[in-house]
Amino acid sequence: MSVPGRGGLRTLWIFLVTFVILILKVSKAQPFSVGESIEYKIYASGFVVGYQTITVVDRAPYRGRNAWIISGRSKTSPFVSIFYRLDDRWKIYVDGDTFLPLRVEKGIVEGKRRGYLIYEIYQDEKKIIIKDKNGKLVKKLSFKNDLFDLFSLIYYFRSYPEKFGNEFLFDFLEEKSVRTVKFRRDREIKIKIPSISRRSVIDAMSITQVGGIGIKIIVGRDELKLPLRMIVPSRLPGNKRLNIIFSIYRYTPGKKRHKIPRVYRKIVR
């Protein structure tokens, strides 16, 4: 058997490196694509009080990065809106490689309060510039760790679940401030989601905030890693707490058709 010459070895090496890169790209493919939409019903004390939608809108260049554009809307149901209207809308530009947010646009309608804020986030420089809809400077903030809002955090986890060890420390973007928080991927569970099935259980994992108000995110363990339920405790007067529960009830796949587990067939549109 003849031994390849130097040129042949070089060609073979280039082929192997290219092949490995392609394999790595395939193995890191995100479990979502443009067009994916997840819809939730929002419950309080067992009653539907509103709805939330999260949609992967597009991929586009932003500040030199190939960004995912994710939009969303949270709104109260028509009946609840008679007493208190909430209609928050947002658009997030997320770095296509790191899944750290680059820009957040948020329109706020909460009771009588109205507002629109734009957050330009510079992860390397650890700074945030907040402006209003007219481009007027509102505030500048600094942070220490990687910065996320709740929705970029969800898509980061769906893309890189292995980066969540027992605990995951990051800075959390609030309306006009930043707070360092810690989440823990604490346990694997089996859960029933009524919109999916009243009988079948789904294998899932629980991601819980350590300290703070105790946000909990329950994500399916299948290849889609859908956030099935989010529980956000709300503090009420008199030291009382009310759990606001976001429960998935409809799922629209993106343009790149991923394999969808049969258990979700009732909610797929």
Residue pairs with C-beta under 8 A, 6 or more apart in sequence:
4 12
28 159
30 155
30 158
30 159
31 158
31 159
31 223
31 224
31 225
31 258
32 56
32 155
32 158
32 224
32 254
32 258
33 56
33 253
33 254
33 255
33 256
33 258
34 56
34 57
34 58
34 59
34 254
34 255
34 256
35 55
35 56
35 252
35 253
35 254
35 255
36 55
36 56
36 252
36 253
36 254
37 53
37 54
37 55
37 56
37 250
37 251
37 252
38 53
38 54
38 55
38 226
38 227
38 248
38 250
38 251
38 252
39 51
39 52
39 53
39 248
39 249
39 250
39 251
40 51
40 52
40 53
40 54
40 230
40 246
40 247
40 248
40 249
41 48
41 50
41 51
41 195
41 246
41 247
41 249
42 48
42 49
42 50
42 51
42 52
42 74
42 244
42 245
42 246
43 49
43 244
43 245
43 246
43 247
44 242
44 243
44 244
44 245
45 242
48 77
49 76
49 77
49 80
49 244
50 74
50 75
50 76
50 77
50 80
50 86
51 74
51 75
51 77
52 72
52 73
52 74
52 75
52 246
53 72
53 73
54 70
54 71
54 72
54 151
54 154
55 70
55 71
55 72
56 68
56 69
56 70
56 254
57 69
57 70
57 71
57 91
58 68
58 69
59 66
59 67
59 68
59 69
59 96
60 66
60 67
60 69
61 67
62 93
62 102
62 103
63 102
63 103
65 95
65 96
65 97
65 102
66 96
66 97
67 93
67 94
67 95
67 96
67 102
68 93
68 94
68 96
68 99
68 155
69 91
69 92
69 93
69 94
70 91
70 92
70 94
70 151
70 152
70 155
71 89
71 90
71 91
71 92
72 89
72 90
72 91
72 92
72 151
73 87
73 88
73 89
73 90
74 86
74 87
74 88
75 81
75 86
75 87
75 88
76 84
76 85
76 86
76 87
84 111
85 109
85 110
85 111
86 109
86 110
86 111
87 109
88 106
88 107
88 108
88 109
88 110
89 106
89 107
90 104
90 105
90 106
90 107
90 151
91 104
91 105
92 101
92 103
92 104
92 105
92 149
92 151
92 152
93 101
93 102
93 103
93 104
94 100
94 101
94 102
94 152
94 155
94 156
95 101
95 102
95 123
98 123
99 152
99 155
99 156
99 159
99 160
100 121
100 123
100 146
100 147
100 148
100 152
100 156
101 121
101 147
101 148
101 149
101 152
101 173
102 120
102 121
102 123
103 118
103 119
103 120
103 121
104 118
104 119
104 121
104 149
104 173
105 116
105 117
105 118
105 119
106 116
106 117
106 118
106 119
107 115
107 116
108 114
108 115
108 116
108 117
108 175
115 132
116 132
116 133
117 130
117 131
117 132
117 138
117 175
117 176
118 130
118 131
118 132
118 133
118 135
119 128
119 129
119 130
119 173
120 128
120 129
120 130
120 131
121 128
121 147
121 173
122 128
122 129
123 146
123 147
126 142
126 143
126 144
126 147
127 140
127 141
127 142
127 143
128 140
128 141
128 142
128 143
128 147
128 173
128 178
129 137
129 140
130 137
130 138
130 139
130 140
130 141
130 176
131 137
131 138
132 138
138 176
139 176
141 176
141 177
141 178
142 178
143 171
143 178
144 171
144 180
145 169
145 170
145 171
145 180
146 170
146 171
147 170
147 171
147 172
147 173
147 178
148 156
148 170
148 171
148 172
148 173
149 172
149 173
150 172
150 215
153 170
153 183
154 217
154 227
156 163
157 164
157 207
157 217
157 219
157 225
158 219
158 224
158 225
158 227
161 225
164 183
164 185
164 207
165 185
166 184
166 185
167 182
167 183
167 184
167 210
168 182
168 183
168 184
168 185
169 180
169 181
169 182
170 180
170 181
170 182
170 183
171 178
171 179
171 180
171 181
172 178
172 179
172 180
172 181
179 212
181 209
181 210
181 211
181 212
182 209
182 210
182 211
183 207
183 208
183 209
183 210
183 215
183 217
184 207
184 208
184 209
184 210
185 205
185 206
185 207
186 206
186 207
186 208
187 205
187 206
188 203
188 204
188 205
188 206
188 221
189 204
189 205
189 206
189 218
190 201
190 202
190 203
190 204
191 201
191 202
191 204
191 218
191 228
191 229
192 198
192 199
192 200
192 201
192 202
193 202
193 228
193 229
193 247
193 248
194 247
195 247
195 248
195 249
195 250
195 266
195 267
196 202
196 228
196 248
196 263
196 264
196 266
196 267
197 263
197 266
200 263
202 220
202 228
202 263
203 220
203 221
203 222
204 218
204 219
204 220
204 221
204 228
205 218
205 219
205 221
206 216
206 217
206 218
207 216
207 217
207 218
207 219
208 214
208 215
208 216
208 217
209 215
209 216
213 232
213 233
213 234
213 235
214 233
215 230
215 231
215 232
215 233
216 230
216 231
217 227
217 229
217 230
217 231
218 227
218 228
218 229
218 230
218 231
219 225
219 226
219 227
219 228
220 226
220 228
220 261
222 261
222 263
223 258
223 259
223 261
224 258
224 260
224 261
224 264
226 248
226 251
226 264
227 248
228 247
228 248
229 245
229 246
229 247
229 248
230 245
230 246
231 243
231 244
231 245
231 246
232 243
232 244
232 245
232 246
233 241
233 242
233 243
233 244
234 241
234 242
234 243
234 244
235 241
236 242
248 267
249 267
250 267
250 269
251 264
251 267
251 268
251 269
252 268
252 269
253 260
253 268
260 268
